[in-house]
């Protein structure tokens, strides 16, 4: 008898129900929602702080490599936009690290410490039980040796 091959639909359904795909979909949705929070922090707090020092829009900072950079002529380096993108990345990474990664790492460390503490007490109990069993064995061997002689 030949085995029935799974249909394309069943294979696709099995693919979608795998844990990795569902986890990835959740991560993308959460990441998109978190992007709004990070953008709000940058727009509402960081940009005004940067604006107090210089300008809110870093795109205005540039340098000219030619003798004149008026209109479409000349070679203009827009280093302000690169600086703005770099600052945005660093700020986003800092917000993600301090608001998500660091608290989660501390939480996981506490959970791991509790788990190890529980395992440690189990090991002590197991070692103690093992010691008791060894003492019982030694006592039985001693009784057997003093009271009875085997041929």
N, C-alpha and C positions, 0 to 999 in steps of 0.2 A: 504494500500500500504506500502511496506517496503522501507525504505530509503536505498539508495545506499551507501555502505561502501567505504571509500576512499581506494585506492590501496596502496600497500606498497611503490611504487615509489612516489606517491603524498605525503604520510606521510614523506618520507625521504626528499623530496624537501622542504616541509614546515619546517622541522627541520633545514635544512641548511640555509633557508632564515630568520630564527629567528635572531633578532639583536644580541643576546649574542654569537652565534656561529661565526657570521661574525666578531664581535668585537674581539673575542678571536683569530681568525685566523690572523687578522691584528696585534694584539699585539704580537703574536709569530713571525711574519715576521719582524716587527720593532725591537723586542727584539734581534733576530738573527743578524740583521744588526748593531744594537747598540753594540752588543758583540764585533764585529770587531773593533769598535772605542775604546771601553774600553781596549781591549787587546793591541791595538796600543799605547794607552797612557801609559799603564803599561810597555810594552816592550821598548818603545822609550824614556820615560821620567823617570818613577819611578825606574825601574830596574837599569839604570845607576846611579841614585842618591843613591840607596841602595848599588850599587857596589862601589861607592866612599868611603863608610864607611867600608864595609866588602867585601863580594863577591856577584856577580850577581846571583849565583845559591845557594840558601840556603839549597839544598838537601845534601850538604857536611857536614853540622853540625849534629853531632850525639853524643850519649853518650853510653858507654859500661857498662852493668850491671854485666858482668862476669869478671873473672880475665883476660881473653884475648878475643879479638874479631877479630881474623884474619881469613879471608876466610869465610867459612860457620859456623864456631864455634863461640859460645858466643851469648849473647843476646844484640842486638844493638837497641837503641831507636833513631829513625830518627826524632828528634824534629825539625830539620831545615825544613823538608818538611811540617810539621804541621804549623810552623811559616810562611812559604811561602804561604801556602793556606790561612791562616788567614789574612795575609797582602793583598793578592790578593782580598779576600772578602771585607775587609775594604776599600781598594782603589776603588773597583768597586762600593760599596755602596756610597762612597763619591762622585765619579764622577756622578753617577746617581742622587744623591741628589742635588748637586750643579749645574749640567748642565740641569736637567730636572724637578725635583720635586719643588725646590725652585723658579725658574722662573715661573713655571706654577701656583704655589700657589700665588705668587705676582700678576700675571695677573688675576687670578680668584678673588682675593680680590678687585682689582680695578674695575672689572666688577660688582661685588656685591655691591661695594660702589656707583657706578653710578646708579645701579638699585634701591638701597635704597634711593638715593637722588631724583630720579624721583618719587618714591612712596611717599616720604616725601612731595614733592610739591603738589602732588595730594591730600594727606590727608589734607594739609593746605587749599587747595581750597575747599575740601569737607566740612571741619569744618567751613570755612568762609561762604559757601553757607547755611549750616545748621543754623548758627547764623543769617544770613539774613532772612531766612524763619521763625525762631522763632520771630524775631523782627516784621516781617509783621503780623504774627499771633497775637502777643501781641497788635499791633496797631489796628488790626481789632476788637479784643475783647474790647479794650478800646473805639473804636468808637461805637460799638454796645451797650456798657454799658452806654455811656453818651448821645447818641442821641435817641435811641430806647429802649423801654421797651417791653420785650416779656411777654405775659400773663401767 
